[in-house]
């Protein structure tokens, strides 16, 4: 090993660097969407409009996560699926 090679940090067997699958952002979304839907329904908004609004918010959130994660192929697949669903095909 030469002195110019980069150092690679060594992880011990007691340490894992895997991120948790379910964290605060996921918990917030899982709680806020039904709560927002219930609040909108109690104010008199029709269910179809609530589903459309929350579905659109979920689609935008998914698109943002995919775009930030560098998943261009997945993002284009999602866009195609949304367009097919909107066209009724």
C-alpha positions as CSV (number, residue, x, y, z in Angstrom):
1,X,0.0,0.0,0.0
2,X,1.5,3.3,-1.1
3,X,1.3,6.5,0.9
4,X,-0.8,8.1,-1.8
5,X,-3.6,5.6,-1.7
6,X,-6.8,6.8,0.2
7,X,-7.5,5.4,3.6
8,X,-10.6,3.3,3.9
9,X,-12.3,3.4,7.3
10,X,-12.7,0.0,8.9
11,X,-16.0,-0.8,10.6
12,X,-16.0,-3.1,13.6
13,X,-18.3,-6.1,13.8
14,X,-20.4,-4.4,16.4
15,X,-21.2,-1.3,14.2
16,X,-23.5,-1.3,11.3
17,X,-23.9,1.6,8.9
18,X,-27.3,0.6,7.4
19,X,-29.9,3.3,7.7
20,X,-33.2,2.6,9.4
21,X,-36.1,1.7,7.1
22,X,-38.8,3.5,9.1
23,X,-38.0,6.8,10.6
24,X,-39.5,10.1,11.6
25,X,-40.3,11.3,8.0
26,X,-42.2,8.1,7.3
27,X,-44.1,8.2,10.6
28,X,-45.0,11.8,10.0
29,X,-46.4,11.0,6.5
30,X,-48.2,7.9,7.8
31,X,-50.0,10.0,10.5
32,X,-50.5,13.3,8.6
33,X,-52.2,12.0,5.5
34,X,-55.1,10.3,7.3
35,X,-55.4,13.2,9.8
36,X,-55.5,15.8,7.0
37,X,-58.1,13.7,5.1
38,X,-60.3,13.4,8.2
39,X,-60.0,17.2,8.9
40,X,-60.9,18.0,5.3
41,X,-63.9,15.6,5.4
42,X,-65.1,17.2,8.6
43,X,-65.1,20.6,6.9
44,X,-67.4,19.3,4.2
45,X,-65.0,18.6,1.4
46,X,-66.2,15.8,-0.9
47,X,-64.3,12.5,-0.6
48,X,-63.4,12.4,-4.3
49,X,-61.6,15.8,-3.9
50,X,-59.8,14.6,-0.8
51,X,-58.5,11.5,-2.5
52,X,-57.4,13.5,-5.5
53,X,-55.6,16.1,-3.4
54,X,-53.9,13.6,-1.2
55,X,-53.0,11.3,-4.1
56,X,-51.5,14.3,-5.9
57,X,-49.5,15.2,-2.8
58,X,-48.2,11.6,-2.5
59,X,-47.3,11.5,-6.2
60,X,-45.3,14.7,-5.9
61,X,-43.6,13.4,-2.8
62,X,-42.6,10.2,-4.6
63,X,-41.4,12.1,-7.6
64,X,-39.3,14.4,-5.4
65,X,-37.7,11.4,-3.6
66,X,-36.9,9.6,-6.8
67,X,-35.5,12.8,-8.4
68,X,-33.3,13.5,-5.4
69,X,-32.2,9.9,-5.3
70,X,-31.0,10.0,-8.9
71,X,-33.6,7.4,-10.1
72,X,-34.2,8.9,-13.6
73,X,-35.4,5.6,-15.0
74,X,-37.8,5.1,-12.1
75,X,-39.0,8.7,-12.3
76,X,-39.7,8.3,-16.1
77,X,-41.6,5.1,-15.3
78,X,-43.6,6.9,-12.7
79,X,-44.4,9.7,-15.0
80,X,-45.5,7.3,-17.7
81,X,-47.8,5.5,-15.2
82,X,-49.3,8.8,-14.0
83,X,-50.0,9.8,-17.6
84,X,-51.6,6.4,-18.4
85,X,-53.8,6.7,-15.3
86,X,-54.8,10.2,-16.1
87,X,-55.7,9.2,-19.7
88,X,-57.8,6.3,-18.3
89,X,-55.8,3.5,-20.1
